[in-house]
Amino acid sequence: MSLHDITARIAKAESTAGRPEGSTKLIAVSKVQPNERVQDVLEQGHRCFGENRVQEAAGKWPDFMEKFSGIDLHLIGPLQTNKARQAMELFSAIHSVDRPKLAKTLARLAQEVGHCPELFIQVNTGEEEQKAGVIPSDADAFIAECRALDLPIQGLMAIPPIDEEPSLHFALLAKIAERNGLQGLSMGMSSDFEQAIALGATHVRVGSAIFGERVKPEG
C-alpha cells in the first residue's frame, strides 16, 4: 500500500457516499515510525500527520517543520495535563479531550497564550474500561461544559472496540455529533476508514497502510 493508494481509496469512498471529493482529511499516523519513512511521505507532498505522544512528537517534528512548510500536526493519543502547554504549542489539533480537568487546563492555557488548537472530544463508544473517553450518555453534558469554557470544539473522536462492528460505533458518534451541532468526526483507521467515510468521517487516521508496520523502539 502507498500514500497514493490510500488517497485514491478515500476519494472513491467519498464518491460512493455521495460526498464532495476532499471532504475527508487524511491524518498519516507517524507514531513510532522512523524519520526516513516520515520524510518520504513529506516529500510526496502530504502535510497532515498524527502522533500519539507529546514527547515523541517534540523530538521529531520541530526539525521537519523547519524543512517543510504547512505541516498540520494532530495529537491523536492521550494527553496528560502536565503536557498540555507543550501540546498547544506543537499541535494544530488535539483529538483526545476526554475529562473536565483537561478541558479546564486547556481553557486556562488558551487564555494565557491567546490561541488554542482545534479540539475533538474523545467518546468511548464501547464503554471499555481500559480506554479513555467520555461514555456516550455523558457526552452531551461534557460538550456543553467545554463550550461553556469557550473551547473551540470542532467535533468528536472515537476508536471502536477491536472485536465489534465499527460501523455501529461510527453511526453512534455521528448521532452524538449531529444532535450537538458538531461537524467534525475523527473516526476510521487503516482497516475501516472506508466505512467511516460512508458514515460521515471528516478525519481518518491511517498509519500502517501508508508507512508499513510500526517499528517498536528498542529496550
DRENGU-449993 format. One line per field, with one value per residue: x, y, z of N, C-alpha, C in turn; residue number from 0; residue in three letters. Coordinates in steps of 0.001 Angstrom, whole numbers, plus 524288, in hexadecimal, padded with zeros to 5 digits. Example, Ala and Ser with C-alpha at 12.3 -4.5 7.8 and 13.67 -1.06 7.14 Angstrom:
<sites>
nu	83386; 83232
nv	7E9C6; 7F736
nw	81E78; 81BA8
cau	8300C; 83566
cav	7EE6C; 7FBDC
caw	81E78; 81BE4
cu	83390; 83264
cv	7F31C; 8001E
cw	81E78; 81EBE
seq	0; 1
type	Ala; Ser
</sites>
This chain:
<sites>
nu	80353; 80182; 80348; 7FE47; 7F74A; 7F0B9; 7EC57; 7E6E2; 7DF85; 7DA0B; 7D591; 7CF1C; 7C854; 7C380; 7BE32; 7B773; 7B130; 7AC10; 7B083; 7B7B0; 7C3A3; 7CF78; 7CB6B; 7CE26; 7D81C; 7E4AC; 7EBCC; 7F849; 7FD72; 80815; 80D0C; 81722; 81C9F; 827A8; 82FE1; 832EA; 82AF9; 822AA; 82663; 82687; 81BDA; 81936; 81F09; 81949; 81180; 809B7; 803C6; 7FE68; 7FEDD; 7FEB2; 80127; 80377; 807F0; 80C37; 816AB; 81C8E; 819B4; 81DB6; 82840; 829A0; 8242B; 82695; 82FE9; 82CB4; 8251B; 82B0E; 82F62; 82724; 81C0E; 80F3D; 80BD1; 80282; 7FF82; 7FA48; 7F5EF; 7F2E8; 7F2BF; 7F1F3; 7F1A9; 7F90C; 7F6D1; 7FF8A; 8055B; 8000E; 801D8; 80ADB; 806C4; 7FF57; 805B5; 80A7C; 80368; 7F953; 7EF92; 7E855; 7E40D; 7E036; 7DA8D; 7D56A; 7D1D0; 7CD48; 7D554; 7DDB7; 7D8FA; 7D71F; 7E168; 7E551; 7DEDF; 7E224; 7ECAF; 7EB33; 7E71F; 7EFD6; 7F7B9; 7F2DC; 7EF0F; 7E9CB; 7EA9F; 7E2B5; 7D88D; 7D497; 7CB30; 7CD11; 7C5D2; 7C201; 7BD21; 7BB40; 7BB0A; 7C3AC; 7CB8B; 7D668; 7D88D; 7D9F7; 7D194; 7C4DC; 7B908; 7AE2B; 7A465; 7A740; 7AAFD; 7A5A0; 7A497; 7AF0F; 7B2D1; 7AD04; 7B15F; 7BBAF; 7BA04; 7B61C; 7BF1F; 7C395; 7C966; 7CEA6; 7C7DA; 7C7DB; 7C421; 7C1C3; 7C88C; 7CB4B; 7CF14; 7CBE0; 7C854; 7D0EA; 7CCBD; 7C2C1; 7B867; 7BC52; 7B631; 7AD07; 7B066; 7B495; 7AB6F; 7A61B; 7ACBF; 7ABB2; 7A138; 7A110; 7A759; 7A143; 79817; 79C3D; 79FA2; 7A98F; 7B3A4; 7BCC0; 7C229; 7CA3D; 7CE33; 7D064; 7DA05; 7E57D; 7E0F5; 7D65A; 7D351; 7CD80; 7C34C; 7C189; 7C1DA; 7B8EC; 7B1A0; 7B2E3; 7BCCA; 7C5F5; 7D050; 7D9F4; 7E22C; 7ED6F; 7F78B; 7FEE1; 7FC26; 80028; 80AB0; 80ED8; 810F8; 811B9; 81D98; 822BF; 82830; 83526; 838B5
nv	7FB5C; 80929; 81725; 81BEF; 81406; 8139D; 81DC2; 81D4C; 81588; 81A95; 822E1; 81D26; 81890; 82178; 824C6; 81C45; 81D43; 82620; 82F7E; 83BBD; 83C38; 83C2D; 83EAA; 8391D; 838B3; 83397; 82E4A; 82B2E; 821AB; 82286; 81EB9; 8185C; 8164F; 8153C; 82042; 82125; 81C64; 82305; 82C47; 82967; 828EA; 83350; 837D0; 8347F; 83B76; 83B71; 840FB; 84043; 83A98; 830F0; 82F31; 8277D; 82995; 83448; 83616; 82FE3; 83494; 83EA1; 83CC0; 83A38; 84084; 84BCA; 84D08; 84938; 850B3; 8595E; 856E1; 854B5; 85B36; 85EC3; 85663; 84EAA; 84AF1; 84117; 83D44; 83105; 82A19; 8272B; 83209; 83752; 84002; 845AE; 84671; 84CCC; 85776; 856D5; 85098; 85752; 85E90; 858FA; 85311; 853C3; 84FFB; 8490E; 83CD8; 837C1; 83B47; 83882; 8393A; 840DA; 84622; 84709; 84D05; 85677; 85964; 85AF6; 86347; 86B22; 86C4C; 86F64; 8795E; 87E05; 87D74; 880F0; 87B6D; 86F6A; 861F6; 85AFC; 85369; 84688; 83E99; 832F6; 8278D; 81C83; 81370; 808D2; 80778; 8037F; 7FF16; 80042; 80814; 81563; 820DD; 82702; 820E3; 81D6E; 820BE; 82900; 8304A; 83918; 84026; 84200; 8468C; 84FD3; 85415; 855E2; 85D33; 86556; 8689F; 86E05; 86877; 8646A; 85BE1; 852F3; 8496E; 83B8C; 8300E; 82276; 8154E; 80998; 7FD84; 7F2AF; 7E915; 7EA4C; 7EE0B; 7F887; 80026; 8019C; 8074D; 8100F; 8144E; 816A8; 81E54; 82612; 8289C; 82D04; 835B9; 83B16; 83DF4; 8451D; 84CF5; 84C60; 84BC7; 8461F; 83970; 830AC; 8254D; 817E8; 80F86; 808FA; 7FF3B; 800DE; 80A66; 80D04; 809F8; 8110B; 81A8F; 81977; 81B18; 82533; 82909; 83312; 83388; 82A2A; 8205B; 81B4F; 81273; 808E1; 80542; 80CA2; 80EA3; 804E2; 7FA1D; 7FDE4; 801BC; 7FCC1; 80311; 800D8; 7F9AC
nw	80000; 7FDF3; 7FF9F; 7F722; 7F417; 7FCE1; 7FD15; 7F3C7; 7F60D; 7FDF9; 7F84B; 7F1A3; 7F8F8; 7FCDC; 7F3E4; 7F237; 7FAF7; 7F8A8; 7FB51; 7FB22; 7F3E8; 7FADF; 8046C; 80CF7; 8160B; 8159E; 81F6E; 82112; 8285D; 82F9F; 83833; 83F4A; 83640; 82DD2; 82B14; 820AB; 81AF0; 81D1F; 818CA; 80E4C; 80BEE; 80DB3; 805A2; 7FD5A; 7FD65; 804E3; 81043; 819B9; 825E0; 8303A; 83DB0; 84939; 852CD; 85A60; 85D32; 85634; 84CC4; 84E44; 84DB1; 84373; 83BD0; 83B80; 8357F; 82BB2; 8299D; 827B6; 81E3A; 81766; 812DC; 817AA; 81DE8; 8245D; 8300F; 837F6; 84470; 8484D; 8502C; 85E38; 8672A; 8710D; 87BA5; 87EDC; 87608; 86FAD; 86CE6; 86693; 85EB6; 85A54; 855AF; 84DE2; 847C1; 83E03; 83F2D; 848D2; 84C18; 854B0; 85D92; 8695F; 87396; 87E8F; 88486; 87D79; 875A2; 87B0B; 87D1F; 872EC; 86FF2; 876DE; 873D6; 8698B; 86AE6; 86F37; 86771; 85E98; 85624; 850B5; 84D78; 843DC; 8494C; 84CAF; 8528D; 85931; 85843; 85EF5; 8590F; 859FF; 86466; 869EA; 87437; 8747D; 86DB5; 869EC; 86A46; 86A20; 86E3E; 865DF; 86A43; 87071; 869C5; 86530; 86D96; 87006; 866DC; 86726; 87038; 86D02; 86523; 86B25; 86FA0; 867CA; 8608D; 85438; 84F12; 84556; 8423A; 843C2; 8483A; 8469D; 849E3; 845EB; 84CBA; 84B2E; 8488C; 844F8; 83C11; 834BD; 82FB8; 83563; 83DE1; 83908; 834FB; 83E40; 84280; 83ADA; 83C2B; 84645; 84459; 83CE7; 84261; 848FD; 842D3; 83E30; 834C7; 832AD; 83156; 835F8; 83285; 82F33; 82A3D; 82507; 82242; 8211F; 81CBE; 813EF; 8163B; 81E3E; 818D1; 812AC; 81A46; 81D1A; 82077; 822CB; 8249B; 8230A; 82862; 824CB; 82512; 824AF; 81AC1; 81448; 8175C; 81956; 82241; 82FBC; 835F4; 84103; 84C10; 850F8; 85C8F
cau	80000; 80480; 80032; 7FAF9; 7F310; 7ED0E; 7E95C; 7E33A; 7DB40; 7D6E3; 7D274; 7CB09; 7C483; 7C080; 7BAB5; 7B36D; 7ADB6; 7A99F; 7B2F1; 7BB5C; 7C911; 7D2A4; 7C8A5; 7D072; 7DDAB; 7E7D7; 7EFE8; 7FC27; 7FF17; 80DC0; 80F3C; 81AE9; 81EA4; 82CD7; 82FAF; 8336F; 825C8; 81F93; 82867; 824D0; 81662; 8196E; 8210D; 8150F; 80DF4; 805C8; 8052E; 7FB57; 800F7; 7FCB9; 804B5; 800D6; 80A7A; 80E6A; 81C61; 81EAE; 818E2; 8213F; 82D71; 82997; 821BD; 828E5; 8339C; 829AC; 8225D; 82ED5; 8308E; 82260; 8181C; 809C0; 80AB0; 7FDB8; 800A5; 7F5D8; 7F6C2; 7EE95; 7F330; 7F069; 7F49F; 7F975; 7F640; 804A6; 80796; 7FC47; 80432; 80E49; 80361; 7FCE4; 809B7; 80C67; 7FF52; 7F51C; 7EAA9; 7E8B0; 7DF77; 7DF7E; 7D86F; 7D250; 7D068; 7CCC8; 7DA3F; 7E0AD; 7D62C; 7D81B; 7E6E6; 7E5C1; 7DC4A; 7E592; 7F13C; 7E976; 7E6CB; 7F52B; 7FAED; 7EFE3; 7ED62; 7E8C8; 7E9E1; 7DD8A; 7D7E9; 7D0BD; 7CA0D; 7CD4B; 7C157; 7C2FF; 7B821; 7BA9D; 7BB22; 7C7CD; 7CE0E; 7DBE9; 7D90E; 7D88F; 7CD0C; 7BFF4; 7B546; 7AA3A; 7A043; 7A966; 7AD66; 7A2FC; 7A5E8; 7B492; 7B325; 7AB09; 7B539; 7C01C; 7B846; 7B5B2; 7C481; 7C547; 7CD11; 7CD1E; 7C6A5; 7C6AB; 7C16C; 7C264; 7CC19; 7CA62; 7D1F0; 7C84B; 7CAA1; 7D36A; 7C9E0; 7BD58; 7B78A; 7BD81; 7B22D; 7A94E; 7B2D2; 7B4DA; 7A621; 7A4FB; 7AFB8; 7A940; 79C39; 7A247; 7A937; 79CF8; 79475; 79F00; 7A138; 7AF26; 7B4A0; 7C160; 7C1EA; 7CF56; 7CD1B; 7D231; 7DFA2; 7E730; 7DDB7; 7D0C0; 7D256; 7C96C; 7BE51; 7C10F; 7C088; 7B36F; 7AE5A; 7B3B2; 7C1DD; 7C8B4; 7D5DC; 7DB34; 7E76B; 7EFA2; 7FD23; 801C1; 7FB08; 80379; 81033; 81089; 81050; 814AA; 8228B; 822BB; 82D33; 8384E; 838C5
cav	80000; 80DFB; 81BE4; 81CA4; 81029; 8151E; 8225D; 81B97; 812C8; 81E87; 82596; 8198C; 8180C; 82658; 824AE; 8184E; 81F48; 82AEE; 833ED; 83E8F; 83A81; 83F6F; 83FF1; 835FB; 839C8; 82F06; 82EF4; 826FC; 820B0; 821C0; 81D1C; 8140D; 8154C; 8178F; 8255E; 820CF; 81B3D; 827D3; 82FFA; 8279D; 82A8D; 838FF; 83917; 8337E; 83FE3; 83B24; 84493; 83F64; 8360C; 83002; 82CE5; 825BE; 82B77; 83986; 835E9; 82DE4; 83890; 842FE; 83B38; 838F5; 8440E; 850F6; 84CE0; 848CF; 855A4; 85D03; 8554B; 85457; 85F05; 85D3C; 85184; 84EC7; 846A4; 83FD8; 839AA; 82D44; 826C8; 8299E; 836AE; 83873; 845A5; 8483C; 84708; 84FB9; 85C31; 85528; 84EC3; 85BD5; 86131; 85598; 850A9; 85715; 84DA0; 84518; 83985; 83466; 83DEF; 83428; 839B8; 84658; 8487E; 8487A; 85151; 85B46; 85ACF; 85D21; 86862; 86EDD; 86D3F; 87257; 87ED6; 87FF5; 87DEF; 883B8; 87811; 86A06; 85E69; 858B5; 84F4D; 84262; 83BB4; 82D4D; 824B8; 816E8; 8115E; 8037D; 80787; 7FFE0; 80110; 80178; 80C06; 81AB5; 82326; 8273D; 81D13; 82028; 82342; 82DC2; 83386; 83E1A; 8439B; 84382; 84A44; 854CD; 85619; 857EC; 86200; 86966; 86A5E; 870A0; 86538; 863C2; 85663; 85236; 84484; 83717; 82BE6; 81D5B; 810A7; 8054F; 7F8B4; 7EFC1; 7E459; 7EB92; 7F077; 7FE16; 803A7; 802D9; 80B56; 814C8; 8167A; 818E7; 82335; 829DD; 82A32; 83099; 83A96; 83DD3; 8406E; 8495E; 850CE; 84BF6; 849FA; 842CA; 833FC; 82E29; 81FB6; 814B3; 80E9E; 8062E; 7FABF; 80202; 80FEA; 80DA7; 809C9; 815F1; 81EA7; 818B4; 81CF3; 82AC6; 82A90; 83788; 83271; 824A7; 81FCD; 816C3; 81213; 8047A; 804B3; 81065; 80E4D; 7FF9D; 7F8E5; 80147; 7FFCF; 7FD6E; 804DF; 7FCF4; 7FA21
caw	80000; 7FDBB; 80072; 7F28D; 7F45D; 80109; 7FB76; 7EFB6; 7F8B7; 800A5; 7F44E; 7EFD4; 7FD31; 7FCF2; 7EF5F; 7F332; 7FF0C; 7F6D0; 7FDF4; 7F7C9; 7F417; 7FE4A; 80944; 8112C; 816CC; 816D9; 82353; 8209F; 82DC4; 82F3B; 83D43; 83F59; 83103; 82D06; 8288B; 81AF3; 818C2; 81D8B; 814E5; 80926; 80B3A; 80D21; 8006C; 7F99F; 7FD9E; 8090F; 81479; 81E79; 82897; 83575; 84186; 84DFF; 85799; 859EF; 85D90; 85142; 848BD; 84F42; 84BFF; 83DE4; 83810; 83A9F; 8311A; 826D8; 828BA; 82574; 818DC; 81436; 81486; 81798; 820B8; 82787; 833A0; 83B4C; 848CA; 8483B; 854CA; 86321; 868B2; 876A1; 87C76; 87F58; 870C3; 86C93; 86AA2; 86252; 85A7F; 857D1; 85286; 849B2; 8448D; 83C04; 840EF; 84CF6; 84B55; 85947; 86221; 86B67; 8791E; 88019; 88633; 878CB; 87313; 87E05; 87C49; 86DA7; 86FEF; 8798E; 8708B; 864F2; 86C86; 8702B; 862B1; 85A9A; 851CC; 85246; 8490A; 84340; 84D2F; 84BFA; 85756; 85869; 85A6B; 85F9E; 8572A; 85BCF; 86A24; 86B8D; 878F4; 873B3; 8699E; 86B6E; 867AD; 86D10; 86C4C; 862B5; 86D53; 872CD; 865B2; 86475; 871F8; 86FAC; 86285; 8692C; 873F0; 869FF; 86288; 86F26; 87090; 862EE; 85DA1; 84EBE; 84E10; 83FC8; 84139; 84742; 84682; 84911; 84836; 8472F; 84EC8; 846FB; 84744; 843BB; 836FA; 8357D; 82DA1; 8398D; 8411F; 835D2; 834B2; 8435D; 842F3; 83759; 83E85; 84A93; 841FB; 83A45; 8460D; 84B99; 83EEE; 83D1E; 82F77; 8323A; 83309; 8357C; 8333D; 82ADC; 829F5; 82057; 820D5; 820B0; 81BA5; 80FF6; 81910; 82116; 81507; 8113F; 81E98; 81DFA; 822A5; 8208C; 82570; 823B7; 82A90; 82222; 8260A; 82273; 8152C; 81180; 818CF; 81AA9; 827CC; 83337; 83809; 846A8; 84E12; 853BF; 8622F
cu	8037C; 800EA; 7FC73; 7F655; 7EEF0; 7E9D1; 7E57A; 7DE8E; 7D7B6; 7D35B; 7CE01; 7C6C7; 7C123; 7BC7E; 7B636; 7AF66; 7AAE0; 7ABB6; 7B6C7; 7C0DE; 7CC3E; 7D008; 7CAA8; 7D648; 7E077; 7EC1E; 7F38B; 7FE92; 804D0; 8103C; 812BC; 81CB7; 823FC; 82C6B; 8300A; 82E3C; 82257; 82151; 826B0; 81F35; 81610; 81B33; 81D1F; 810DA; 809DE; 8078E; 80241; 7FCFA; 7FEB8; 800C3; 801A9; 802FB; 80D0C; 81461; 81ED6; 81E35; 81CB1; 826CE; 82DF7; 82834; 82425; 82CBF; 830B8; 826F2; 825FA; 82FC0; 82BD2; 81E4E; 812B1; 80872; 80621; 7FDFF; 7FC35; 7F78D; 7F205; 7EEC4; 7F1CB; 7F3FB; 7F46C; 7F935; 7FB8F; 8077C; 80425; 7FEA9; 807A5; 80B0C; 800F6; 800B9; 80B01; 80830; 7FB4E; 7EFC4; 7EBD6; 7E3A1; 7DDD7; 7DDF4; 7D468; 7D099; 7D055; 7D1F0; 7DD80; 7DE19; 7D74D; 7DDC0; 7E7A4; 7E34E; 7DFB5; 7EA44; 7EFCF; 7E90B; 7EC45; 7F815; 7F7FF; 7EE63; 7EC77; 7E864; 7E41C; 7DD1A; 7D392; 7D007; 7CA15; 7C8BE; 7C2A2; 7BDF6; 7B719; 7BA81; 7BF04; 7CADB; 7D3A1; 7DCBF; 7D73F; 7D3AB; 7C84C; 7BC3A; 7B0D5; 7A613; 7A21A; 7AB3E; 7AAD6; 7A485; 7AB90; 7B574; 7B164; 7AEED; 7B9DB; 7BEAA; 7B7CD; 7BB0D; 7C6C9; 7C96C; 7CB16; 7CC38; 7C4D3; 7C386; 7C2A8; 7C626; 7CAAC; 7CDF3; 7CE81; 7CB21; 7CC8F; 7D02A; 7C419; 7BD07; 7B856; 7B92B; 7AE26; 7AB5B; 7B361; 7AF82; 7A49B; 7A7C0; 7AD39; 7A42B; 79D25; 7A40E; 7A4BB; 79973; 79702; 7A11A; 7A703; 7B008; 7B8FA; 7C083; 7C72C; 7CE9D; 7CEBB; 7D815; 7E0D0; 7E359; 7D808; 7CF81; 7CE28; 7C3FB; 7BD62; 7BF83; 7BAD2; 7AFC3; 7AFC0; 7B8E7; 7C410; 7CE9A; 7D67B; 7E0F7; 7E9D6; 7F58D; 7FFC4; 800CD; 7FE34; 8093D; 8124F; 80FE7; 813CB; 819A0; 82295; 8281A; 83008; 837FE; 8337F
cv	804DD; 81295; 81CBE; 818E7; 811C2; 819D3; 820FE; 818C7; 81694; 82152; 82225; 818F5; 81CEB; 8265D; 820DF; 81A3D; 82446; 82FCC; 836AE; 83C60; 83E4C; 840DD; 83CD5; 8371D; 834C5; 83088; 82A41; 82626; 81EFA; 82008; 81851; 81295; 817E0; 81CAA; 82509; 81F86; 82017; 82BBF; 82E6F; 8295C; 8307F; 83A8B; 837EA; 837C4; 83FBE; 83E72; 843A2; 83A44; 835B0; 82D5C; 82B87; 82834; 830C3; 83946; 833F1; 831FD; 83D18; 841C8; 83A78; 83D9A; 84976; 85111; 84C85; 84DF9; 859D7; 85BE2; 85599; 8582B; 85C85; 85831; 85256; 84A09; 845E9; 83C1D; 83614; 82989; 829C7; 82E25; 83752; 83E5A; 8485E; 848C3; 84A94; 85491; 85AD5; 8535C; 85352; 85EBF; 85E1D; 853E9; 854A8; 854E7; 84981; 84204; 83693; 83768; 83A3F; 834B7; 83F7D; 848EA; 84A42; 84D18; 8567A; 85D19; 85D47; 8628C; 86C8A; 87044; 87066; 87823; 88124; 88116; 88076; 88087; 87294; 866AE; 85D05; 8540F; 84B88; 83FA3; 835DE; 82AAE; 81EE2; 81403; 80BCC; 802F9; 8038C; 80234; 802E3; 805F7; 81155; 81C7C; 82348; 82321; 81FF7; 82303; 82848; 831BD; 838E3; 841FC; 84570; 84755; 84FA8; 8574B; 85886; 85CFB; 86684; 86B9E; 86D39; 86D84; 86465; 85E00; 855CF; 84D45; 84070; 83321; 826DE; 81940; 80C02; 800A8; 7F540; 7EB1B; 7E560; 7EE30; 7F65C; 801B9; 8052A; 80750; 81070; 8176B; 8190E; 81E27; 82778; 82BF4; 82E14; 835DA; 83DB9; 8409B; 844D9; 84D6E; 850DF; 84987; 845E4; 83D55; 83171; 82862; 81CC8; 81460; 80B22; 80203; 7FC1E; 8079C; 810BB; 80D6A; 80EE9; 81A6B; 81E3B; 81ADF; 8227B; 82C74; 82F4F; 836F5; 82C87; 8242D; 81AC1; 816BC; 80DC6; 803E2; 80883; 80F49; 808BF; 7FECB; 7FC61; 7FE98; 800DB; 7FF4C; 8009C; 7FDF3; 7F91A
cw	80000; 7FEE3; 7FBE3; 7F2AA; 7F863; 7FF59; 7F730; 7F22A; 7FBAA; 7FCBD; 7F256; 7F3F8; 7FD9E; 7F884; 7F03A; 7F723; 7FD60; 7F970; 7FA57; 7F840; 7F762; 8036B; 80DF1; 8117D; 8185A; 81ABA; 822E6; 82606; 82DCD; 83456; 83C98; 839D9; 8307A; 829F3; 822A0; 8185B; 818D2; 81965; 80F6C; 8080C; 80AB6; 807A2; 7FC1E; 7F9CF; 801E3; 80DAF; 8199A; 82107; 82E17; 838E0; 84676; 852EE; 856AE; 859C6; 8587D; 84CF7; 8495F; 84D97; 8462A; 83A60; 83786; 8360D; 82BE7; 82597; 8269D; 81FAE; 8153E; 8164F; 8148E; 81A60; 82483; 82B23; 8378D; 83FA0; 8490F; 84CE0; 859B6; 86494; 86E9B; 87764; 87CD1; 87A1C; 86D56; 86A06; 865F6; 85DA9; 85788; 8544F; 84D96; 845D9; 842B3; 83D77; 84509; 84CD7; 8503F; 85E34; 8648B; 87118; 87AA1; 881A4; 8817E; 87607; 875E0; 87D5F; 876EE; 86D57; 87285; 87634; 86BB4; 86635; 86D37; 86B1E; 85E25; 855DE; 853E4; 84D60; 8486B; 846FA; 84BAC; 85131; 8561E; 85B35; 85A79; 85E2A; 858FE; 861B6; 86C47; 87020; 87802; 86FE3; 86B9F; 8687D; 86B2E; 86AE0; 86985; 865DF; 86FFD; 86EBF; 8653C; 868BC; 8719E; 86B31; 86454; 86CF1; 87117; 86732; 86665; 8708E; 86BD7; 85FF6; 8580D; 84D5E; 84862; 83EC4; 84549; 844E1; 8494A; 846B3; 849A4; 849A6; 84A51; 84527; 84614; 83E5E; 83770; 833A9; 831C2; 83CF0; 83E15; 83594; 839DF; 84401; 83F98; 839A1; 842F5; 84867; 83FAA; 83E2A; 84928; 847C1; 83DC7; 837C1; 82F21; 8345F; 831E2; 836A9; 82E5A; 82AB3; 8253B; 81E8A; 81FB3; 81EFD; 8177B; 81263; 81BF9; 81D6F; 8136C; 81564; 82050; 8202A; 81FC5; 82111; 82614; 82513; 82873; 822DA; 82301; 81C9A; 811DD; 8126A; 81915; 8207F; 82B2A; 83527; 83DDC; 84880; 85116; 859A5; 864A2
seq	0; 1; 2; 3; 4; 5; 6; 7; 8; 9; 10; 11; 12; 13; 14; 15; 16; 17; 18; 19; 20; 21; 22; 23; 24; 25; 26; 27; 28; 29; 30; 31; 32; 33; 34; 35; 36; 37; 38; 39; 40; 41; 42; 43; 44; 45; 46; 47; 48; 49; 50; 51; 52; 53; 54; 55; 56; 57; 58; 59; 60; 61; 62; 63; 64; 65; 66; 67; 68; 69; 70; 71; 72; 73; 74; 75; 76; 77; 78; 79; 80; 81; 82; 83; 84; 85; 86; 87; 88; 89; 90; 91; 92; 93; 94; 95; 96; 97; 98; 99; 100; 101; 102; 103; 104; 105; 106; 107; 108; 109; 110; 111; 112; 113; 114; 115; 116; 117; 118; 119; 120; 121; 122; 123; 124; 125; 126; 127; 128; 129; 130; 131; 132; 133; 134; 135; 136; 137; 138; 139; 140; 141; 142; 143; 144; 145; 146; 147; 148; 149; 150; 151; 152; 153; 154; 155; 156; 157; 158; 159; 160; 161; 162; 163; 164; 165; 166; 167; 168; 169; 170; 171; 172; 173; 174; 175; 176; 177; 178; 179; 180; 181; 182; 183; 184; 185; 186; 187; 188; 189; 190; 191; 192; 193; 194; 195; 196; 197; 198; 199; 200; 201; 202; 203; 204; 205; 206; 207; 208; 209; 210; 211; 212; 213; 214; 215; 216; 217; 218
type	Met; Ser; Leu; His; Asp; Ile; Thr; Ala; Arg; Ile; Ala; Lys; Ala; Glu; Ser; Thr; Ala; Gly; Arg; Pro; Glu; Gly; Ser; Thr; Lys; Leu; Ile; Ala; Val; Ser; Lys; Val; Gln; Pro; Asn; Glu; Arg; Val; Gln; Asp; Val; Leu; Glu; Gln; Gly; His; Arg; Cys; Phe; Gly; Glu; Asn; Arg; Val; Gln; Glu; Ala; Ala; Gly; Lys; Trp; Pro; Asp; Phe; Met; Glu; Lys; Phe; Ser; Gly; Ile; Asp; Leu; His; Leu; Ile; Gly; Pro; Leu; Gln; Thr; Asn; Lys; Ala; Arg; Gln; Ala; Met; Glu; Leu; Phe; Ser; Ala; Ile; His; Ser; Val; Asp; Arg; Pro; Lys; Leu; Ala; Lys; Thr; Leu; Ala; Arg; Leu; Ala; Gln; Glu; Val; Gly; His; Cys; Pro; Glu; Leu; Phe; Ile; Gln; Val; Asn; Thr; Gly; Glu; Glu; Glu; Gln; Lys; Ala; Gly; Val; Ile; Pro; Ser; Asp; Ala; Asp; Ala; Phe; Ile; Ala; Glu; Cys; Arg; Ala; Leu; Asp; Leu; Pro; Ile; Gln; Gly; Leu; Met; Ala; Ile; Pro; Pro; Ile; Asp; Glu; Glu; Pro; Ser; Leu; His; Phe; Ala; Leu; Leu; Ala; Lys; Ile; Ala; Glu; Arg; Asn; Gly; Leu; Gln; Gly; Leu; Ser; Met; Gly; Met; Ser; Ser; Asp; Phe; Glu; Gln; Ala; Ile; Ala; Leu; Gly; Ala; Thr; His; Val; Arg; Val; Gly; Ser; Ala; Ile; Phe; Gly; Glu; Arg; Val; Lys; Pro; Glu; Gly
</sites>
